Amino acid sequence: MKSGGNGTAISVPEDQVDSLLVDLAGQGLPDSGSIDYSFFSKNSSWGITDNEFDIMKLDATQTELANLMKGIDGIEDAKVMINMPKDPVFVSDDVQEASASIVLHTKPGYKLEASQINTLYTLVSKAVPNLPAENIAIMNQYFEYYDQQKQSDEGDSYASQQNIKKRRRA
């Protein structure tokens, strides 16, 4: 890696870009993420409506997030669905929170680590405005839910089973 632009830019080998982006997102960096909207310059016209723009922006965000997730070890494919509430009409109306659902296609037998799962939650919540981590649902192709809260105390399945047994006895 090389830094440039007086510390505002870094250069990395092309084959390491995706993994570095995911690692940085897991640490909450940068605080103000940006999505590549080059798609708009190629696919928009002078007569685009606000609704059409919002749909293209949402699609671009979902696609970029899915592409970043594919760069994580163990993930072969990702589908991201973001639900953005409509902006309130009146100033006095409450702003509703966004939500997201993610389905990961993981490599057979691969188990995501807690840090990878936390990275996914951070990545999505930072990329989408007004999206708290608790409004994100992540699962794999086998419908196994990746809960951000439970990852810290459940390392492997044997330890998880022992914790469940202890809770039932108490």
Buried (B, 14 or more C-beta within 10 A) or exposed (E): EEEEEEEEEEEEEEEEEBBBBBBBBBEEEEEEBEBEEEBEEEEEEEEEEEEEEEEBBBEBBBBBBBBBBBBBEBBEEBBBEBBBEEEEEEEEEEEEBBBBBBBBBBEEEEEBEBEBBBBBBBBBBBBBEEBEBEBBBBBBEEEEEBEBEEBEEBEEEEEEEEBEEEEEEE
